[in-house]
Amino acid sequence: MVQPEERGNDQIGRMGGVVRRMDQLGRVVVPAEARRALGIRHGDLIETRLESGRVVIVKYEPVCAFCGGDEKLIELNDKCVCNDCVGALVEKTSRALIDDASARVYEELIHAGATPIR
């Protein structure tokens, strides 16, 4: 285990990382140098995730779940979708509904004895 050296409120581990103490609420202060390097400022959202037994902290920058775009996003069920992809989904869904309705009407006409024209 790496033994930290005392340096004011921070402790510098022998491996070069900053060691911080977690408080009773599970909070840890991210060092200013790391915040600057990641472009994290007061009020920004951060994302935490587990990767290979480590907690990874990154600046949260939402992107569209479909195209990866980052403009005009809306959030739905913890996923972001851009305006263009919403439009494409609406168009595709509308077409599918129209095609489905047309197929049902066609089947009903055939069942009623109509003769298909090809």
Steps between C-alpha positions, in 0.01 A plus 500: 500500500625848414572706809408868453720788607341788693480832307258745659142378452600277209710190505718410205535125440833359390341418164432872439124503567323720752347313795189651656291390796134416438255671737202343681272564201731330252630827352852548372647828377634473144833686492502837319768377256279208394193726467695742282638217284147363445342841449269448798365819657263579784150379411610261222363148499743215545453133422637225722528141389680182599765367262720204588455549873563877487273799534537719191388864508446690175328822404147413389449612144174360365483385138225354283459125556454451124741731316734628772407864433504748785256772387127543573478199731200377693521239774269202519545207740861600580591515128556810289366536146563794265226685318602356160479141625164568668374623161636191325336274759166677462521472121596132507233419759236689302595311183489169685157582643369606158646186337346285775160671465516470119583129526200445731265687267639305202447168683145601594422592138638168372306315770184686393552378143677792335726416208858633526617720210866460414 
